[in-house]
Amino acid sequence: MSGSPWPGVEIPAPLEPRPGIGFALFDFDGTLSLIRQGWPEVMVPMFVEALPALSGESEDDLRRLVTDDIMRLNGKQTIYQMFQLADRVRERGGTPAEPLAYKHEYLRRLALRCSERTDGLRDGSIAPDALLVHGSRALLEHLVDRGIRLYLASGTDEYAVKAEAELLDIAHFFGEHIYGALDDYKNFSKKMIIDRILAENAIEGRHLISFGDGYVEIENTKQVGGLAVAVASDEANNGSGRVDEWKRRRLLGVGADAVIPDFRDAIGLVDYLLGRPVGDGGGS
């Protein structure tokens, strides 16, 4: 791919090593976890169901409208999609429910969809790596070996992220640094987590690398001068090595430094970016 020595890595512009990188931020759903793969198939019908129909509007038109609303906000806390739903109901002359009520109903429906996966992880009939984006565990282990401190920040509710990270056997890579959405949505954002990483460790943005499939973590990382790797994962065909073109275009549009379909070539990319022998450790 463009400007890259690795077949599965696209580098849109020249990329120099950053040996000072000592911290890595990961998104969760679609970046590491596939437990919630197919979540739009829950949210889109719920939005269609809630919206008053307009004269002459087909169901296909309505599905396109809500899909655009939903995907445009992907990566932010789920509540923001529910704010958008409430606004759409209101502009069509309806009386919306509270956004938090919409969110809780969506999470109820999603839990039902995902229950076979979470039950399988609990009883051992599904191996954790089967529901991790291809190459995730090897990269996390490599980053820890390189002395990089790992953080996890998700627009999914924090209680669920922590529980699902345990089920996938990756929580230990992040320790206490697992963050997610809160019902009091103003007390969490990925930008707040990035700012906390910089402040608590007295580092600059150039010491941070992020991995994510949503525009928020890419955009927020670039805003502080960090390095952002877009994971344009083909969630429905894990391990295919193909990028999701919609994600790719969206994430390049907010400044991604590299695009990968999964983590098959990520270790080589990381070693190039760190530009130092294994064992030297991270640092600020």
N, C-alpha and C positions, 0 to 999 in steps of 0.2 A: 504494500500500500504506500501511499504518498509519503516520501521522506523517511521511510522506516526500514530497518534491517530485519524486522520480524514480520512474517507473513500475516499475522493476525492483528497487527497494530497499525493504525493510521495516525500519522503525525502531520498535521496540516501546515505547520511552519517549523523552521529549524528549532531544535530543542536542546539546550545545553544542560550538562549535568548540574545537579544541585547537591553537593556533598554535605551541606548543612541540614538537609531534611532529617528530622528526628521524630516527627509526629505524623500519623495517618488517620484520616477521618473516613469512615465508611457509612454509606446509606445502607439500609437493610433490605426491604422488599425489592426484588428485581435486581439488586446488586449482589447480595449474598443469598438471601432466602427466596425459595420458590414455594413456600407454604401457601402464600396468598396468590399464587399465579392464577390468572383469570378473574381477578377482582373486578375489572370493568364489567364483566358479565353479570355481576351482582348490582353494581352501582347504576349502570345505564338503565336497566329495566325499572329500578326503583324511581329514578328521576322521571322516566317516561310516564310511569303510573301516577306520579304526584302532580304533573303539569296539566293544567287545563288546556284542552285542544283549541286551536284557532281554526276558523273557517277555512276550508280548502287545504289544510295542512295534513300531509300524509304521515303515517307512523314512521316511515323512513326519513322524512324531513326532520321529525322530532328527534329521532335517534341520532341523526347527524349533529343536530344542534347541541344536545346534551353531551354527546361524546366529545365534541370540541370543548365545551365548558369544563368537562371533567379532566381531560388530558392536558389542557392548558394550565391547570392548577396542580398537576401531578408533581409530587415532591414536597409540596407544602402540607401542613397538617390537614387531615381529613375534614376538619370543621370548615375550612375555607371553601371546599366544594359544596358543603351544605349551605353556607352563606349564599353561594351562587344559585343553588336550587331555590332558596327562599326568595331571592331577588327575581328569578324567572317566574315563579308562581305569582308574585305580587304584580309584575309588569303585565301579566296576562289576566289580571282582574281577580285572581284568587286570594285566599287568605292562607298564608303559609303557616306551617308548624314552626316551632322554635328550631333553629339550626341544630342545637344539641340533641333535640328529640330525633331529628332526621339522622344524625350521626349514630345515635344508639341503635336505631332500627337497622341502619346499614350494617353495623357491626354484628348485630344479631343474625342477620341473613348471611353475612360473610362467614361467621363462625360455623353455621350449619353447612355451608359449602366446603369449608376446610376441615371439618371434623374427621373425615376419613384419613386425612394426612396426619393431623395431630394425634389421633388415636393410634395410627400405625407407628408413629415415632415413639409413643409412650410404651406400646406393647412389644416393640422390637421387630414388627413385621415389615417396617420400612426403615432402611438404613439412613442415617442423617445425611450422608453425602448424596443420596438420591434427590434430596430437596435443597441442595446447595448449588448455586451457579457453578458451572464446571471450573475446576481449578481453585476454588475459593480457599479450601483448607490448606493446600500447599502454599498459597501466597501468604496467608495469615501466619503460618508457621515460619516462613522465610523472613517476613518482616520482623517478627519477634526475635528470630536468630540474629537479625541485623541490628538489633537494639532499638527498633522503632516502637514508640508507644502508640497503642491503638485506641481509637475512640469510635463509638457507634452512635449515630444520631438518625432518627427515623421520624417521618410524619405520622407513622402508626402509633397508637397509644402505647405509652411506656410500659404498662403492666404486660401487654401482649408481646412487645419486643423482647422484654427480659425473659418471659416464659418460653417464647419460641427460640430465642438464642440458646437457652438451656437444652431444649429438645434437640436442637441441631448440633449440640456439643461444641459450640463456638463461644459461649459466654466467657469462658476462662481467658480467652485472648484479650478481652476488653476489661475484665475486672469490674471495678465500680464505675467505669466510664461508658455506661449504656444509657442513652437518653431517648425519650420519645414524647409524643404529644400528650398534653394534659387537658382535662375538661376546662380548666382555667387557661385557655389557649394563649393568653398574653404572657404567660410565664415560661413559654418554650418557643424557640425557633432554632433552626440550624445556624442562623447568623449568631444567635446568642451563644450557642455551643462553641462556634469557631472563636468568637471574642473571648470566651472563657479559657479556651486552650491557650490562646496567645497571652492573655493576662496572667493566668496561674503559673505558666511556665516561663514567663518573661522572655518570650520569643517574638520574632517578626513573622509575617506571613510567608516569607520565602522558606521557612523551616517546615512548612506544612504541605502535605500532599493529600488529596481527597480522591475517593472513588465513588461514583454514583451514577444512577440511571435517570435521575430527575434533574431538571434545570436548576433547582434551588441550591443544592450543594455545590454545583459547578460554578454558578454565578457568584455565590457568597465567597467561595474560595478565591476566585479570580479577583474579587473586589479588595481582598487584603494582600494580594500579591503572592498567593499560594499557587501550587501546581495542581491542575485538575484533570483527572483521567475519567473520561466518559465511558461507562459500561453500557453499551447499546445492546443489551442482552436480548436474545431470542428466547423469551421465557417458555414459550410453548414447545420449543424443540431444544431443550437444554443439551449443550455439547455439540450442536450443529456447526459451530464456528462461523455462523452467519450473523451479521449485524442486523438489528432492527432499524430499518431506514428512517422511520419516523423519529425514533430516539436520536439517531445519528445526526440528522439535520437539526433537530431542536437543540442538541447539546453543543454541536459546533457553533450554532448561532449565538450561544452565550459564552463562547470563548474557550471551550475545552482544548487542552493542550495535546491530548491524544485520545483516540477512540479505540476501544477493544470490544469484541463480541462476548468475551468471557475472560477467564484468567489464564488461559493456556500459554500465552506468551508474556504474562505479566511479570514473572520473575526476572526474565532477561531485561525487560524494560526498567524494572526497579533497580537492578544492579547497575545498569547504565546511568540512571538518574542519580543514584547515590554516589557513584564514582569513587568508591573506596573498597578495599578488601573486606571480605567477611570477617567480623570480629572486632572491627574498629568501633562499632556501636553508633548510636544516634547522638544528636547533640544540638545545642542551641548556639 
